[in-house]
Amino acid sequence: MAKNKSIMLIGHLPAGYLLTRALMKKYKIPLNHWWLGLGLLFSIAPDFDHIFNLLFQNNIYNHRLLPTHVPLTYLIILLIGLLIYRIKPWLWLKWGMIIALPDLILHLILDTPFVGIKWLWPFYPKLVGIYNVNITAGIIVPNYYHYWYWYLEIILWLAAVITVIKSYKKGELN
């Protein structure tokens, strides 16, 4: 296996923030730090496997090969959440699923162009992606920091910072 290359280095948090804000507005979820924090946590949660990989596997394998980068994992979690909600319709559980699951899926979407994830597992065991940095599959990009996807991450940060500033000016976040 090729050594892991962490791509979408800084873009998950601002993308998660923007998505969480949009979901909160659309579903009239109270704008507070708990729900925003939940959205931010789940926007980076699939990369917690990277920490496990670094601690216990000497970074030998691409962390995207682990179950946290398999969409089927989150489909199962969604089905369990829906079953629990059907039995006990807690509003906080509904809001949690509305925030957490789209942020998880957004993470996977953002990871797809570079290196890829296992979108088709268990039917197709390989990563599905387009570009790679110094790895042998896909369209090879020699330097991620001179490629359009890096600039997308910068734009995500700028959009998130502008949104936070506007929210503070409106008194939405205190």
C-alpha positions in Angstrom: 0.0 0.0 0.0 1.1 3.5 -0.7 1.9 5.9 2.2 -1.1 8.1 3.0 -1.2 11.6 1.6 -3.6 13.8 3.5 -5.5 15.8 1.0 -8.2 18.5 1.7 -5.9 19.5 4.5 -7.8 22.4 5.9 -11.1 22.6 4.0 -13.3 20.3 6.0 -13.9 22.6 8.9 -15.0 25.7 6.9 -17.1 23.6 4.6 -18.7 21.9 7.6 -19.4 25.3 9.2 -21.1 26.6 6.1 -23.1 23.5 5.6 -24.1 23.4 9.3 -25.2 27.1 9.2 -27.3 26.4 6.1 -28.9 23.3 7.6 -29.7 25.2 10.9 -31.3 28.0 8.9 -33.3 25.7 6.7 -34.6 23.4 9.5 -35.0 26.2 12.0 -32.5 24.6 14.4 -31.5 27.1 17.2 -28.3 28.9 16.3 -26.0 28.1 19.2 -22.5 26.8 19.8 -23.6 23.3 20.6 -25.1 22.6 17.2 -22.4 24.5 15.4 -19.8 22.4 17.4 -21.6 19.2 16.5 -21.5 20.2 12.8 -17.8 21.0 13.0 -17.0 17.8 14.8 -18.8 15.6 12.3 -17.3 17.5 9.3 -13.9 16.2 10.4 -15.0 12.9 12.1 -14.1 10.6 9.2 -10.4 11.7 9.6 -10.3 10.5 13.2 -9.2 7.2 11.6 -6.1 9.0 10.4 -5.1 9.5 14.1 -5.7 5.8 14.7 -3.7 4.9 11.7 -0.8 7.1 12.8 -0.8 5.8 16.4 -1.2 2.1 15.7 -0.3 1.3 12.2 2.8 3.4 11.5 1.0 5.2 8.7 1.6 2.3 6.4 -1.9 2.3 4.9 -4.0 5.0 3.4 -6.5 5.9 6.2 -9.2 6.2 3.5 -9.2 2.4 3.3 -10.7 2.2 6.9 -14.5 2.0 7.5 -14.7 5.7 8.4 -14.3 6.5 4.7 -16.9 4.1 3.5 -20.4 5.6 2.8 -22.1 2.4 3.8 -20.9 2.9 7.4 -22.9 6.2 7.5 -25.9 4.7 5.8 -26.1 2.0 8.6 -25.7 4.7 11.2 -28.5 6.7 9.5 -30.8 3.7 9.5 -30.1 3.0 13.2 -30.8 6.7 14.0 -34.0 6.6 12.1 -35.1 3.5 13.8 -34.4 5.0 17.2 -36.2 8.2 16.2 -39.2 6.2 15.1 -39.4 4.5 18.5 -38.6 7.6 20.5 -39.0 10.9 18.5 -36.6 13.1 20.4 -36.2 16.5 18.8 -32.5 16.7 19.7 -31.9 13.3 17.8 -33.7 14.7 14.8 -31.6 17.9 14.8 -28.5 15.9 15.4 -29.1 13.6 12.4 -30.0 16.7 10.3 -26.6 18.2 11.2 -24.3 15.3 11.6 -25.0 13.1 8.6 -24.8 15.8 5.9 -21.5 16.9 7.4 -20.2 13.4 7.2 -21.3 13.0 3.6 -19.8 16.4 2.7 -16.5 15.2 4.1 -16.6 12.2 1.9 -17.5 14.3 -1.2 -14.6 16.6 -0.5 -12.2 13.6 -0.1 -13.4 12.1 -3.4 -11.5 14.2 -6.0 -8.1 13.6 -4.5 -7.1 10.0 -3.6 -10.8 9.0 -3.4 -12.9 6.9 -1.0 -14.7 3.6 -1.2 -18.0 4.8 -2.6 -18.9 1.5 -4.1 -17.8 -0.9 -1.3 -18.6 -3.8 -0.8 -19.3 -4.2 -4.6 -16.0 -2.5 -5.6 -13.2 -2.6 -3.0 -11.0 0.2 -4.5 -10.9 3.9 -3.8 -13.0 6.0 -6.3 -11.3 9.3 -7.0 -9.8 11.4 -9.9 -6.6 13.0 -8.8 -3.6 11.8 -6.8 -0.5 13.5 -5.4 2.6 11.5 -5.9 0.7 8.2 -5.9 0.4 5.8 -8.9 -3.3 5.9 -9.6 -5.5 8.5 -11.3 -4.3 11.8 -12.7 -1.0 12.6 -11.0 -0.7 16.0 -9.6 2.9 16.7 -8.6 2.2 19.5 -6.1 -1.1 19.9 -4.4 -0.3 23.5 -3.3 -0.2 24.6 -6.9 -3.5 22.9 -7.9 -7.0 24.3 -8.1 -8.2 22.1 -5.1 -5.9 23.9 -2.7 -7.4 27.2 -3.8 -10.9 25.8 -3.2 -9.8 25.2 0.4 -8.7 28.8 0.7 -12.0 30.0 -0.7 -13.9 27.9 1.8 -12.0 29.5 4.7 -12.6 33.0 3.4 -16.4 32.3 3.0 -16.6 30.8 6.5 -14.7 33.7 8.1 -17.0 36.2 6.3 -20.0 34.3 7.4 -18.8 34.3 11.1 -18.1 38.0 10.9 -21.5 38.8 9.5 -23.1 36.6 12.2 -21.4 38.5 15.0 -22.4 41.8 13.4 -26.0 40.7 13.3 -25.8 39.5 16.9 -26.5 35.8 15.9 -23.4 34.5 17.7 -22.3 35.9 21.0 
